[in-house]
Amino acid sequence: MLYPYLSTNENGHLTIAGHDTVSLAQKYGTALFVLNVDRLQENCRIYVDTLRECFGDNAMPLFASKSLSFTGIYTLMNRFGMGTDIVSCGELYTAKKAGFPLEKAFFHGNNKTDSDIAYALDNKIGYFVVDNEDELLRLSAIAKEYGITQKILLRITPGIDPHTHKAIVTGSVDSKFGKAIETNQAYEIVELALALDNIELCGFHCHIGSQIFECQPFCDASDCMLAFIHEVKKRYHYEAKMLNLGGGFGVRYVESDPEVNIADNIRAVAAHVKTKCQEYGLSLPYILMEPGRSIVADTTVTLYTVGSVKEITGFRNYVSVDGGMTDNPRYALYQSAYTVLTANRMNEEADYACTVAGRCCESGDLIQENVMIAKPERGDILAVLTTGAYNYSMASNYNRLPRPAILLVGNNYEKLAVRRESFEDLCRLDLDL
């Protein structure tokens, strides 16, 4: 089994944290996200404890909200000792509604509007991660109107290629995010930030990409960033107090994916950062990391009910389910690999080759192609593993389909965190003509 919290019970049913997935599907309906809270806490503790081990109180992990955002996740993140990064006022509002301490929130994004800036200032956001000069100038002006000095980090692109999917590489020079060191524009925005009123430059942020299994790209990124900090100190007599190394550690979607020891990777990056700081004569900055996928992805299984099994002689077999790109668009976007199981036939051999198709009126609405599962029938339950990140958060109402519920489970624990959307919810914003 891909993860230790998944098992098979005496009925031949898949279980998650000891809960029978077939029973959960019957009780709560499908499609259904089932999130293992115990695994979530374990993942958070790896970051919190290892950063504390390496840096003492001079570090903090921030949960990347874009990977999964609903009110309950912020309650849990605060309980488990995490800060958060947000990329919109919607995420900010959700965090605020959950009672998350916004002084531990970092506001990202490459196109913050004036209303975004004002809303964040109204809510006393801890830090802005400033992307560009236009944002920086408007933030300075609006902060002046508020009579405050706003803490910021500047987003810097170090030009690291982590050899991952091009669509999720964000640290290269040619990027919509941040300012590149290589083009000298990173230095120009530092000079501007230091000259502006109502701005307190606290440090720098970088993010090189996602689904990275090795620590070396992060060491390479820290090399670039610390060399940049050293050069900034020489040019402007300013030494950064904070360094955010971003997120991006990978998770296992299928058996062929390598296992990642995140704690060991953090220790290796920490040792590298400390050595480089000594070489450059820098004080060790406050270290931030922004895990998202590696916190929530492997906590969650999506359950579907099979609607049909269609065999096209000489071509392929289609297994259609009551979800699809509306709750998991990642295959349509990235051809992302997933592990698929027939949850009520776990004791049967997985010898049926098929394509798992969604219910949308769209030929590209597929969840996985050419997978081997125990042959299902109408009414059986399919489980797709590792769906905690960028599934619910990217869900849509395409074809006017309601979004699924999110169910939290754990040891002797079972609670709905997000109810299933109703048809009335679909029309809630519509106005009479």
Residue, then its C-alpha position, 0 to 999 in steps of 0.5 A: m500500500l502506498y501509505p501506512y495509514l491505508s489498509t484492507n479490512e476483513n470485508g476486502h474494503l480499503t480503509i483510511a485511518g481505520h475507517d471503511t471507505v465503502s461505508l464512508a461513501q454510503k454515509y456521505g455520498t460521492a464524490l468525497f474527499v476524505l482527509n486523515v487528520d492524524r497524517l496531517q498533524e504528522n506532516c506538520r510536525i515534521y516541518v515544525d520540529t525539524l526547523r526548530e531542531c535546526f534553527g531553534d526559534n529562528a525559523m517557521p514553516l508556513f502552510a501554502s494556502k493555495s494547496l488547500s483552503f477552507t476554514g478548518i484547515y487554518t484552525l488545524m494549522n494554527r493548532f499544529g504550530m504553522g504560519t501561513d502564506i496566502v495569495s488572495c483576499g479570499e484566502l485571507y478572509t478564510a484564514k481570518k474567519a477561522g481565527f488564524p493569527l494574521e501576524k503569522a500570514f504572508f501575502h503573496g501574488n504577482n498582481k495585488t490590486d489596490s483593494d487587495i492591499a487595502y484589505a490586507l492592511d485593514n486586517k493587519i497582515g503580518y507581511f507582504v511578499v512584494d512581487n514588483e515595483d508597481e505593487l511596491l509603490r502602491l503599497s508604500a502610498i497606501a500604507k502612508e494613508y494608513g499611517i503605518t509602516q508595512k513589513i515586506l519581503l521581496r520576491i527574488t527569482p534565483g534562476i534555478d531549474p529543479h528539473t520538474h514540470k515546466a508548468i510548475v517551475t517558478g524560480s527560473v529567470d523567465s517567470k511572471f513571478g518576482k525579480a531576477i538576480e541575473t538581470n540586475q532587476a533584483y538589485e534595483i527593486v531592493e534599492l527602491a524598497l530601501a528608499l521608500d517611506n512606510i516600507e520596512l524591508c525584512g528580507f527576501h523570498c524565493h520559490i523554485g518549483s514543486q514536486i522536487f524529491e532531492c534537497q540539492p536544488f534547495c541548496d543551490a537556491s540558498d547559495c544564490m539567495l545568500a550570495f545575493i544577500h551578501e552583495v546587497k549588504k555590500r552595495y546598500h549596507y543592508e542585511a536581510k533579517m529573513l530568508n524564505l526558501g519557499g516550498g516544493f518538496g515532492v510527494r508519492y503519487v504512485e509506487s514508482d515515485p521515490e520516497v522523500n525524507i523531508a526531515d533529512n532534506i531540511r537538515a541538509v539545507a539548514a547545514h548548507v545555509k549555516t555554512k554559507c552564512q559563515e563563509y559570507g560573514l552574514s548573520l543567520p537570517y530567520i528562515l521560512m519554508e512554505p510547504g503546501r503539497s507535502i503537508v496535505a497531498d498524501t493526507t487525502v483520498t477521493l472516493y467516487t462511485v462507478g457509473s459505467v464500464k465501457e469496453i471499446t473492442g480493439f481500443r480501450n476500456y473506460v470506467s466512468v465515475d461521478g466526479g472528474m475534472t471538476d474536483n481533480p483538474r490536475y490530469a487535464l492540466y498536467q497529465s499528473a499520475y495517480t494511484v487508483l484502487t477499487a475500494n470494495r474489491m481490495n482482495e481481487e487482483a488488479d488486472y483490468a486495464c482502463t482509463v478512469a473518466g469523469r462525468c463532464c461533457e468534455s473529452g479531456d475529462l479524465i482522471q487517469e489513463n492506462v491504469m490497472i485496477a480490480k475490474p469494477e461494476r456499476g455502483d462500486i467505489l473507486a479510490v484515488l489516492t494523494t488528492g489533498a493538494y490542488n484538488y479541492s482548491m482547484a475545484s470548479n462548478y463546470n457543467r453546473l456540478p456541485r463541489p464535493a464534501i470534505l470529511l476529516v477522519g482520524n483515530n476514533y474521529e469523523k467530522l465533516a469539515v466542508r459540506r457538499e454543495s447543493f443545487e441551491d448553492l449553485c444559484r445563490l449568486d444569480l439575480d432575477l432578470 
